[in-house]
Amino acid sequence: MKLEKKRSSSMDKILNKLKTAEMKANQMRSSMSAPGDHRTPRTPLKIITLFRKHGQFRSLSSCFTCDAF
């Protein structure tokens, strides 16, 4: 009986977190795409500096390197 209560309460917590995350995501989407707003997405600064430094992109893999290994 206690295990079932624990399981249901943890499931409720997970579902509540999911709902709040979905609400936040919807709010962010609606704030980003306001009607009449025709902004272009910004190019990340790292890509701009790589382009200036080398003059051209040799590969995009240099932008997505992982230092963990």
Phi and psi restraints in degrees (range 20) as a CNS / XPLOR table:
assign (resid 1 and name C) (resid 2 and name N)
       (resid 2 and name CA) (resid 2 and name C) 1.0 -64.9 20.0 2
assign (resid 2 and name N) (resid 2 and name CA)
       (resid 2 and name C) (resid 3 and name N) 1.0 -37.4 20.0 2
assign (resid 2 and name C) (resid 3 and name N)
       (resid 3 and name CA) (resid 3 and name C) 1.0 -64.6 20.0 2
assign (resid 3 and name N) (resid 3 and name CA)
       (resid 3 and name C) (resid 4 and name N) 1.0 -39.1 20.0 2
assign (resid 3 and name C) (resid 4 and name N)
       (resid 4 and name CA) (resid 4 and name C) 1.0 -64.7 20.0 2
assign (resid 4 and name N) (resid 4 and name CA)
       (resid 4 and name C) (resid 5 and name N) 1.0 -41.7 20.0 2
assign (resid 4 and name C) (resid 5 and name N)
       (resid 5 and name CA) (resid 5 and name C) 1.0 -63.9 20.0 2
assign (resid 5 and name N) (resid 5 and name CA)
       (resid 5 and name C) (resid 6 and name N) 1.0 -42.4 20.0 2
assign (resid 5 and name C) (resid 6 and name N)
       (resid 6 and name CA) (resid 6 and name C) 1.0 -62.8 20.0 2
assign (resid 6 and name N) (resid 6 and name CA)
       (resid 6 and name C) (resid 7 and name N) 1.0 -43.0 20.0 2
assign (resid 6 and name C) (resid 7 and name N)
       (resid 7 and name CA) (resid 7 and name C) 1.0 -64.2 20.0 2
assign (resid 7 and name N) (resid 7 and name CA)
       (resid 7 and name C) (resid 8 and name N) 1.0 -43.8 20.0 2
assign (resid 7 and name C) (resid 8 and name N)
       (resid 8 and name CA) (resid 8 and name C) 1.0 -69.0 20.0 2
assign (resid 8 and name N) (resid 8 and name CA)
       (resid 8 and name C) (resid 9 and name N) 1.0 -37.0 20.0 2
assign (resid 8 and name C) (resid 9 and name N)
       (resid 9 and name CA) (resid 9 and name C) 1.0 -68.8 20.0 2
assign (resid 9 and name N) (resid 9 and name CA)
       (resid 9 and name C) (resid 10 and name N) 1.0 -38.2 20.0 2
assign (resid 9 and name C) (resid 10 and name N)
       (resid 10 and name CA) (resid 10 and name C) 1.0 -69.1 20.0 2
assign (resid 10 and name N) (resid 10 and name CA)
       (resid 10 and name C) (resid 11 and name N) 1.0 -35.0 20.0 2
assign (resid 10 and name C) (resid 11 and name N)
       (resid 11 and name CA) (resid 11 and name C) 1.0 -66.3 20.0 2
assign (resid 11 and name N) (resid 11 and name CA)
       (resid 11 and name C) (resid 12 and name N) 1.0 -39.1 20.0 2
assign (resid 11 and name C) (resid 12 and name N)
       (resid 12 and name CA) (resid 12 and name C) 1.0 -62.6 20.0 2
assign (resid 12 and name N) (resid 12 and name CA)
       (resid 12 and name C) (resid 13 and name N) 1.0 -41.1 20.0 2
assign (resid 12 and name C) (resid 13 and name N)
       (resid 13 and name CA) (resid 13 and name C) 1.0 -62.3 20.0 2
assign (resid 13 and name N) (resid 13 and name CA)
       (resid 13 and name C) (resid 14 and name N) 1.0 -43.6 20.0 2
assign (resid 13 and name C) (resid 14 and name N)
       (resid 14 and name CA) (resid 14 and name C) 1.0 -63.6 20.0 2
assign (resid 14 and name N) (resid 14 and name CA)
       (resid 14 and name C) (resid 15 and name N) 1.0 -44.4 20.0 2
assign (resid 14 and name C) (resid 15 and name N)
       (resid 15 and name CA) (resid 15 and name C) 1.0 -65.4 20.0 2
assign (resid 15 and name N) (resid 15 and name CA)
       (resid 15 and name C) (resid 16 and name N) 1.0 -37.8 20.0 2
assign (resid 15 and name C) (resid 16 and name N)
       (resid 16 and name CA) (resid 16 and name C) 1.0 -64.5 20.0 2
assign (resid 16 and name N) (resid 16 and name CA)
       (resid 16 and name C) (resid 17 and name N) 1.0 -41.6 20.0 2
assign (resid 16 and name C) (resid 17 and name N)
       (resid 17 and name CA) (resid 17 and name C) 1.0 -63.7 20.0 2
assign (resid 17 and name N) (resid 17 and name CA)
       (resid 17 and name C) (resid 18 and name N) 1.0 -39.4 20.0 2
assign (resid 17 and name C) (resid 18 and name N)
       (resid 18 and name CA) (resid 18 and name C) 1.0 -63.5 20.0 2
assign (resid 18 and name N) (resid 18 and name CA)
       (resid 18 and name C) (resid 19 and name N) 1.0 -43.2 20.0 2
assign (resid 18 and name C) (resid 19 and name N)
       (resid 19 and name CA) (resid 19 and name C) 1.0 -63.1 20.0 2
assign (resid 19 and name N) (resid 19 and name CA)
       (resid 19 and name C) (resid 20 and name N) 1.0 -44.3 20.0 2
assign (resid 19 and name C) (resid 20 and name N)
       (resid 20 and name CA) (resid 20 and name C) 1.0 -66.3 20.0 2
assign (resid 20 and name N) (resid 20 and name CA)
       (resid 20 and name C) (resid 21 and name N) 1.0 -37.3 20.0 2
assign (resid 20 and name C) (resid 21 and name N)
       (resid 21 and name CA) (resid 21 and name C) 1.0 -65.3 20.0 2
assign (resid 21 and name N) (resid 21 and name CA)
       (resid 21 and name C) (resid 22 and name N) 1.0 -40.3 20.0 2
assign (resid 21 and name C) (resid 22 and name N)
       (resid 22 and name CA) (resid 22 and name C) 1.0 -65.0 20.0 2
assign (resid 22 and name N) (resid 22 and name CA)
       (resid 22 and name C) (resid 23 and name N) 1.0 -40.1 20.0 2
assign (resid 22 and name C) (resid 23 and name N)
       (resid 23 and name CA) (resid 23 and name C) 1.0 -64.1 20.0 2
assign (resid 23 and name N) (resid 23 and name CA)
       (resid 23 and name C) (resid 24 and name N) 1.0 -43.3 20.0 2
assign (resid 23 and name C) (resid 24 and name N)
       (resid 24 and name CA) (resid 24 and name C) 1.0 -63.7 20.0 2
assign (resid 24 and name N) (resid 24 and name CA)
       (resid 24 and name C) (resid 25 and name N) 1.0 -40.9 20.0 2
assign (resid 24 and name C) (resid 25 and name N)
       (resid 25 and name CA) (resid 25 and name C) 1.0 -64.1 20.0 2
assign (resid 25 and name N) (resid 25 and name CA)
       (resid 25 and name C) (resid 26 and name N) 1.0 -41.5 20.0 2
assign (resid 25 and name C) (resid 26 and name N)
       (resid 26 and name CA) (resid 26 and name C) 1.0 -64.9 20.0 2
assign (resid 26 and name N) (resid 26 and name CA)
       (resid 26 and name C) (resid 27 and name N) 1.0 -38.9 20.0 2
assign (resid 26 and name C) (resid 27 and name N)
       (resid 27 and name CA) (resid 27 and name C) 1.0 -63.8 20.0 2
assign (resid 27 and name N) (resid 27 and name CA)
       (resid 27 and name C) (resid 28 and name N) 1.0 -42.5 20.0 2
assign (resid 27 and name C) (resid 28 and name N)
       (resid 28 and name CA) (resid 28 and name C) 1.0 -65.4 20.0 2
assign (resid 28 and name N) (resid 28 and name CA)
       (resid 28 and name C) (resid 29 and name N) 1.0 -41.0 20.0 2
assign (resid 28 and name C) (resid 29 and name N)
       (resid 29 and name CA) (resid 29 and name C) 1.0 -63.3 20.0 2
assign (resid 29 and name N) (resid 29 and name CA)
       (resid 29 and name C) (resid 30 and name N) 1.0 -43.0 20.0 2
assign (resid 29 and name C) (resid 30 and name N)
       (resid 30 and name CA) (resid 30 and name C) 1.0 -68.8 20.0 2
assign (resid 30 and name N) (resid 30 and name CA)
       (resid 30 and name C) (resid 31 and name N) 1.0 -34.3 20.0 2
assign (resid 30 and name C) (resid 31 and name N)
       (resid 31 and name CA) (resid 31 and name C) 1.0 -73.1 20.0 2
assign (resid 31 and name N) (resid 31 and name CA)
       (resid 31 and name C) (resid 32 and name N) 1.0 -29.9 20.0 2
assign (resid 31 and name C) (resid 32 and name N)
       (resid 32 and name CA) (resid 32 and name C) 1.0 -76.4 20.0 2
assign (resid 32 and name N) (resid 32 and name CA)
       (resid 32 and name C) (resid 33 and name N) 1.0 -34.9 20.0 2
assign (resid 32 and name C) (resid 33 and name N)
       (resid 33 and name CA) (resid 33 and name C) 1.0 -112.9 20.0 2
assign (resid 33 and name N) (resid 33 and name CA)
       (resid 33 and name C) (resid 34 and name N) 1.0 61.9 20.0 2
assign (resid 33 and name C) (resid 34 and name N)
       (resid 34 and name CA) (resid 34 and name C) 1.0 -72.2 20.0 2
assign (resid 34 and name N) (resid 34 and name CA)
       (resid 34 and name C) (resid 35 and name N) 1.0 145.6 20.0 2
assign (resid 34 and name C) (resid 35 and name N)
       (resid 35 and name CA) (resid 35 and name C) 1.0 -62.9 20.0 2
assign (resid 35 and name N) (resid 35 and name CA)
       (resid 35 and name C) (resid 36 and name N) 1.0 137.1 20.0 2
assign (resid 35 and name C) (resid 36 and name N)
       (resid 36 and name CA) (resid 36 and name C) 1.0 84.6 20.0 2
assign (resid 36 and name N) (resid 36 and name CA)
       (resid 36 and name C) (resid 37 and name N) 1.0 -0.6 20.0 2
assign (resid 36 and name C) (resid 37 and name N)
       (resid 37 and name CA) (resid 37 and name C) 1.0 -95.2 20.0 2
assign (resid 37 and name N) (resid 37 and name CA)
       (resid 37 and name C) (resid 38 and name N) 1.0 110.3 20.0 2
assign (resid 37 and name C) (resid 38 and name N)
       (resid 38 and name CA) (resid 38 and name C) 1.0 -115.3 20.0 2
assign (resid 38 and name N) (resid 38 and name CA)
       (resid 38 and name C) (resid 39 and name N) 1.0 49.6 20.0 2
assign (resid 38 and name C) (resid 39 and name N)
       (resid 39 and name CA) (resid 39 and name C) 1.0 -78.8 20.0 2
assign (resid 39 and name N) (resid 39 and name CA)
       (resid 39 and name C) (resid 40 and name N) 1.0 145.7 20.0 2
assign (resid 39 and name C) (resid 40 and name N)
       (resid 40 and name CA) (resid 40 and name C) 1.0 -89.0 20.0 2
assign (resid 40 and name N) (resid 40 and name CA)
       (resid 40 and name C) (resid 41 and name N) 1.0 147.3 20.0 2
assign (resid 40 and name C) (resid 41 and name N)
       (resid 41 and name CA) (resid 41 and name C) 1.0 -66.7 20.0 2
assign (resid 41 and name N) (resid 41 and name CA)
       (resid 41 and name C) (resid 42 and name N) 1.0 143.5 20.0 2
assign (resid 41 and name C) (resid 42 and name N)
       (resid 42 and name CA) (resid 42 and name C) 1.0 -78.6 20.0 2
assign (resid 42 and name N) (resid 42 and name CA)
       (resid 42 and name C) (resid 43 and name N) 1.0 141.4 20.0 2
assign (resid 42 and name C) (resid 43 and name N)
       (resid 43 and name CA) (resid 43 and name C) 1.0 -81.6 20.0 2
assign (resid 43 and name N) (resid 43 and name CA)
       (resid 43 and name C) (resid 44 and name N) 1.0 132.6 20.0 2
assign (resid 43 and name C) (resid 44 and name N)
       (resid 44 and name CA) (resid 44 and name C) 1.0 -59.3 20.0 2
assign (resid 44 and name N) (resid 44 and name CA)
       (resid 44 and name C) (resid 45 and name N) 1.0 144.6 20.0 2
assign (resid 44 and name C) (resid 45 and name N)
       (resid 45 and name CA) (resid 45 and name C) 1.0 -61.4 20.0 2
assign (resid 45 and name N) (resid 45 and name CA)
       (resid 45 and name C) (resid 46 and name N) 1.0 -35.1 20.0 2
assign (resid 45 and name C) (resid 46 and name N)
       (resid 46 and name CA) (resid 46 and name C) 1.0 -61.9 20.0 2
assign (resid 46 and name N) (resid 46 and name CA)
       (resid 46 and name C) (resid 47 and name N) 1.0 -39.9 20.0 2
assign (resid 46 and name C) (resid 47 and name N)
       (resid 47 and name CA) (resid 47 and name C) 1.0 -68.0 20.0 2
assign (resid 47 and name N) (resid 47 and name CA)
       (resid 47 and name C) (resid 48 and name N) 1.0 -39.6 20.0 2
assign (resid 47 and name C) (resid 48 and name N)
       (resid 48 and name CA) (resid 48 and name C) 1.0 -63.6 20.0 2
assign (resid 48 and name N) (resid 48 and name CA)
       (resid 48 and name C) (resid 49 and name N) 1.0 -44.3 20.0 2
assign (resid 48 and name C) (resid 49 and name N)
       (resid 49 and name CA) (resid 49 and name C) 1.0 -67.4 20.0 2
assign (resid 49 and name N) (resid 49 and name CA)
       (resid 49 and name C) (resid 50 and name N) 1.0 -36.2 20.0 2
assign (resid 49 and name C) (resid 50 and name N)
       (resid 50 and name CA) (resid 50 and name C) 1.0 -63.9 20.0 2
assign (resid 50 and name N) (resid 50 and name CA)
       (resid 50 and name C) (resid 51 and name N) 1.0 -39.4 20.0 2
assign (resid 50 and name C) (resid 51 and name N)
       (resid 51 and name CA) (resid 51 and name C) 1.0 -66.2 20.0 2
assign (resid 51 and name N) (resid 51 and name CA)
       (resid 51 and name C) (resid 52 and name N) 1.0 -42.3 20.0 2
assign (resid 51 and name C) (resid 52 and name N)
       (resid 52 and name CA) (resid 52 and name C) 1.0 -66.6 20.0 2
assign (resid 52 and name N) (resid 52 and name CA)
       (resid 52 and name C) (resid 53 and name N) 1.0 -39.0 20.0 2
assign (resid 52 and name C) (resid 53 and name N)
       (resid 53 and name CA) (resid 53 and name C) 1.0 -69.4 20.0 2
assign (resid 53 and name N) (resid 53 and name CA)
       (resid 53 and name C) (resid 54 and name N) 1.0 -43.0 20.0 2
assign (resid 53 and name C) (resid 54 and name N)
       (resid 54 and name CA) (resid 54 and name C) 1.0 -103.0 20.0 2
assign (resid 54 and name N) (resid 54 and name CA)
       (resid 54 and name C) (resid 55 and name N) 1.0 -14.7 20.0 2
assign (resid 54 and name C) (resid 55 and name N)
       (resid 55 and name CA) (resid 55 and name C) 1.0 84.4 20.0 2
assign (resid 55 and name N) (resid 55 and name CA)
       (resid 55 and name C) (resid 56 and name N) 1.0 -24.9 20.0 2
assign (resid 55 and name C) (resid 56 and name N)
       (resid 56 and name CA) (resid 56 and name C) 1.0 -155.9 20.0 2
assign (resid 56 and name N) (resid 56 and name CA)
       (resid 56 and name C) (resid 57 and name N) 1.0 162.7 20.0 2
assign (resid 56 and name C) (resid 57 and name N)
       (resid 57 and name CA) (resid 57 and name C) 1.0 -89.1 20.0 2
assign (resid 57 and name N) (resid 57 and name CA)
       (resid 57 and name C) (resid 58 and name N) 1.0 123.2 20.0 2
assign (resid 57 and name C) (resid 58 and name N)
       (resid 58 and name CA) (resid 58 and name C) 1.0 -83.1 20.0 2
assign (resid 58 and name N) (resid 58 and name CA)
       (resid 58 and name C) (resid 59 and name N) 1.0 -43.4 20.0 2
assign (resid 58 and name C) (resid 59 and name N)
       (resid 59 and name CA) (resid 59 and name C) 1.0 -160.0 20.0 2
assign (resid 59 and name N) (resid 59 and name CA)
       (resid 59 and name C) (resid 60 and name N) 1.0 152.0 20.0 2
assign (resid 59 and name C) (resid 60 and name N)
       (resid 60 and name CA) (resid 60 and name C) 1.0 -80.5 20.0 2
assign (resid 60 and name N) (resid 60 and name CA)
       (resid 60 and name C) (resid 61 and name N) 1.0 -7.8 20.0 2
assign (resid 60 and name C) (resid 61 and name N)
       (resid 61 and name CA) (resid 61 and name C) 1.0 -64.6 20.0 2
assign (resid 61 and name N) (resid 61 and name CA)
       (resid 61 and name C) (resid 62 and name N) 1.0 -25.7 20.0 2
assign (resid 61 and name C) (resid 62 and name N)
       (resid 62 and name CA) (resid 62 and name C) 1.0 -67.8 20.0 2
assign (resid 62 and name N) (resid 62 and name CA)
       (resid 62 and name C) (resid 63 and name N) 1.0 -22.5 20.0 2
assign (resid 62 and name C) (resid 63 and name N)
       (resid 63 and name CA) (resid 63 and name C) 1.0 -80.3 20.0 2
assign (resid 63 and name N) (resid 63 and name CA)
       (resid 63 and name C) (resid 64 and name N) 1.0 -22.2 20.0 2
assign (resid 63 and name C) (resid 64 and name N)
       (resid 64 and name CA) (resid 64 and name C) 1.0 -118.3 20.0 2
assign (resid 64 and name N) (resid 64 and name CA)
       (resid 64 and name C) (resid 65 and name N) 1.0 47.4 20.0 2
assign (resid 64 and name C) (resid 65 and name N)
       (resid 65 and name CA) (resid 65 and name C) 1.0 -86.5 20.0 2
assign (resid 65 and name N) (resid 65 and name CA)
       (resid 65 and name C) (resid 66 and name N) 1.0 152.8 20.0 2
assign (resid 65 and name C) (resid 66 and name N)
       (resid 66 and name CA) (resid 66 and name C) 1.0 -116.5 20.0 2
assign (resid 66 and name N) (resid 66 and name CA)
       (resid 66 and name C) (resid 67 and name N) 1.0 123.5 20.0 2
assign (resid 66 and name C) (resid 67 and name N)
       (resid 67 and name CA) (resid 67 and name C) 1.0 -87.4 20.0 2
assign (resid 67 and name N) (resid 67 and name CA)
       (resid 67 and name C) (resid 68 and name N) 1.0 2.8 20.0 2
assign (resid 67 and name C) (resid 68 and name N)
       (resid 68 and name CA) (resid 68 and name C) 1.0 -73.7 20.0 2
assign (resid 68 and name N) (resid 68 and name CA)
       (resid 68 and name C) (resid 69 and name N) 1.0 -22.7 20.0 2
